[in-house]
Amino acid sequence: MHVIEANGAKIPAIGLGTWELRGRTCARLVEQALKLGYRHLDTAQAYDNEREVGEGMRASGVKRDEIFLTTKIWTNHFAPHELERSAKESLVRLRQPYVDLLLLHWPNSQVPLAETLGALAHAKSMGLARHIGVSNFTVALIDEALATASEPLVCDQIECHPFLDQSKVIKACHAHGMAVVAYSPIARGDARGNTVLARIGAAHKKTAVQVCLRFLVQQDIVVIPRTSKVERLSENAAIFDFELSGQEMKEIGALSHPDGRLVDWAYSGRPKWD
Ligand SMILES: NC(=O)c1ccc[n+]([C@@H]2O[C@H](COP(=O)([O-])OP(=O)(O)OC[C@H]3O[C@@H](n4cnc5c(N)ncnc54)[C@H](OP(=O)(O)O)[C@@H]3O)[C@@H](O)[C@H]2O)c1
């Protein structure tokens, strides 16, 4: 199991993303992923699937302490008492005594960050979460958060794939001992059709998607690709038995472009949206 260590947390380098996985499909994918060796699951209150993620965990038979489970607090629960209440509700839905990582899903300028971070740290001290962190935070917001946080922040979960330049946030996180967790790590499937990734993959007997994920983990970035297809779970996890050369890393790095973002920040205030 490849792990990324960050401010006291040991985060498995690959996890299963679960956005848009619902009902039986979600529970089955989670169960199968764990049976295949995945040890990291990423859910959120906004995904409306915490129940099924918990169901899949129990069905897998994998011991709770072997799994790294992340959930995220949606922005309308950022007021301190509300945050604690909603974190407890997540645990009830998951039927779990704790999560390994509790994140603020998006920044919310309506509630002072110091208050929200105080509540997040309190949730940790109550044992609701082993570690805490943030998601979709810019460099400026990371600096602001670190200036007030009373507990270590272990990650910033951000959109991160070869078609988007996130070097500034990555550098800032790593400088502060925080992990970068890459969401949409295969650009919502777009990596599959990329000719550069496919050509490099052919040289390693790997797919374009595997090269894409390898490019990220080789920079000590955690990846959480989502699939609704059991057969793709193994493909997405088989990224630790080859290495990209410096030249290949450079070539993939050159794929980023200014309009490479897939997730629109303007949506961040809307409930139930990722
Ligand atoms: N913090 C945030 O604000 C935030 C935002 C977005 C996402 N996330 C998290 O990050 C996770 C991953 O991001 P994402 O779901 O946006 O996108 P993603 O993982 O980059 O891509 C998922 C898409 O790629 C396809 N895919 C998966 N494996 C494949 C393979 N081997 N070959 C070809 N296509 C493949 C999937 O289709 P099939 O289902 O058909 O395989 C799906 O359409 C989410 O599920 C969620 O947990 C967090």
The ligand as a Tripos MOL2 file, in Angstrom:
@<TRIPOS>MOLECULE
LIG
   48    52     1     0     0
SMALL
NO_CHARGES

@<TRIPOS>ATOM
      1 N1        -13.6570   18.2480   -3.6190 N.am      1 LIG1
      2 C1        -14.3460   18.5190   -4.6970 C.2       1 LIG1
      3 O1        -14.8980   19.6180   -4.8740 O.2       1 LIG1
      4 C2        -14.4890   17.4540   -5.7490 C.ar      1 LIG1
      5 C3        -14.9190   17.7890   -7.0470 C.ar      1 LIG1
      6 C4        -15.0150   16.7850   -7.9960 C.ar      1 LIG1
      7 C5        -14.6990   15.4800   -7.6610 C.ar      1 LIG1
      8 N2        -14.3070   15.1620   -6.3900 N.ar      1 LIG1
      9 C6        -13.9490   13.7730   -6.0130 C.3       1 LIG1
     10 O2        -12.9950   13.2730   -6.9320 O.3       1 LIG1
     11 C7        -13.4740   12.0780   -7.5280 C.3       1 LIG1
     12 C8        -12.9350   11.9020   -8.9330 C.3       1 LIG1
     13 O3        -13.2530   12.9870   -9.7640 O.3       1 LIG1
     14 P1        -14.4020   12.9210  -10.8900 P.3       1 LIG1
     15 O4        -15.4080   11.9320  -10.4830 O.co2     1 LIG1
     16 O5        -14.8370   14.3250  -11.1140 O.co2     1 LIG1
     17 O6        -13.6360   12.5070  -12.2200 O.3       1 LIG1
     18 P2        -12.5190   11.4480  -12.6810 P.3       1 LIG1
     19 O7        -12.2430   10.4630  -11.6270 O.co2     1 LIG1
     20 O8        -11.3950   12.2330  -13.2650 O.co2     1 LIG1
     21 O9        -13.2500   10.7560  -13.9280 O.3       1 LIG1
     22 C9        -14.3640    9.9490  -13.7910 C.3       1 LIG1
     23 C10       -14.8120    9.5650  -15.1890 C.3       1 LIG1
     24 O10       -13.7650    8.8240  -15.8420 O.3       1 LIG1
     25 C11       -14.2780    7.5870  -16.3200 C.3       1 LIG1
     26 N3        -13.2410    6.5610  -16.0900 N.ar      1 LIG1
     27 C12       -12.8240    6.0340  -14.9170 C.ar      1 LIG1
     28 N4        -11.8450    5.1410  -15.0920 N.ar      1 LIG1
     29 C13       -11.6420    5.0690  -16.4240 C.ar      1 LIG1
     30 C14       -10.7720    4.3090  -17.2390 C.ar      1 LIG1
     31 N5         -9.9030    3.4350  -16.7010 N.pl3     1 LIG1
     32 N6        -10.8260    4.4680  -18.5950 N.ar      1 LIG1
     33 C15       -11.6900    5.3660  -19.1390 C.ar      1 LIG1
     34 N7        -12.5470    6.1270  -18.4200 N.ar      1 LIG1
     35 C16       -12.5300    5.9680  -17.0680 C.ar      1 LIG1
     36 C17       -15.5260    7.3170  -15.5150 C.3       1 LIG1
     37 O11       -16.4700    6.6290  -16.3160 O.3       1 LIG1
     38 P3        -17.0160    5.1690  -15.8980 P.3       1 LIG1
     39 O12       -17.8320    5.3540  -14.6690 O.co2     1 LIG1
     40 O13       -17.8130    4.7850  -17.1160 O.co2     1 LIG1
     41 O14       -15.8180    4.3000  -15.6870 O.co2     1 LIG1
     42 C18       -16.0470    8.7260  -15.2160 C.3       1 LIG1
     43 O15       -16.8580    9.1950  -16.2600 O.3       1 LIG1
     44 C19       -15.0010   12.2510   -7.4340 C.3       1 LIG1
     45 O16       -15.6890   11.0510   -7.6810 O.3       1 LIG1
     46 C20       -15.1330   12.8030   -6.0490 C.3       1 LIG1
     47 O17       -14.9940   11.7560   -5.0740 O.3       1 LIG1
     48 C21       -14.1780   16.1390   -5.4430 C.ar      1 LIG1
@<TRIPOS>BOND
     1     1     2 1
     2     2     3 2
     3     2     4 1
     4     4     5 ar
     5     4    48 ar
     6     5     6 ar
     7     6     7 ar
     8     7     8 ar
     9     8     9 1
    10     8    48 ar
    11     9    10 1
    12     9    46 1
    13    10    11 1
    14    11    12 1
    15    11    44 1
    16    12    13 1
    17    13    14 1
    18    14    15 2
    19    14    16 1
    20    14    17 1
    21    17    18 1
    22    18    19 2
    23    18    20 1
    24    18    21 1
    25    21    22 1
    26    22    23 1
    27    23    24 1
    28    23    42 1
    29    24    25 1
    30    25    26 1
    31    25    36 1
    32    26    27 ar
    33    26    35 ar
    34    27    28 ar
    35    28    29 ar
    36    29    30 ar
    37    29    35 ar
    38    30    31 1
    39    30    32 ar
    40    32    33 ar
    41    33    34 ar
    42    34    35 ar
    43    36    37 1
    44    36    42 1
    45    37    38 1
    46    38    39 2
    47    38    40 1
    48    38    41 1
    49    42    43 1
    50    44    45 1
    51    44    46 1
    52    46    47 1
@<TRIPOS>SUBSTRUCTURE
     1 LIG1         1 GROUP 0 **** ****
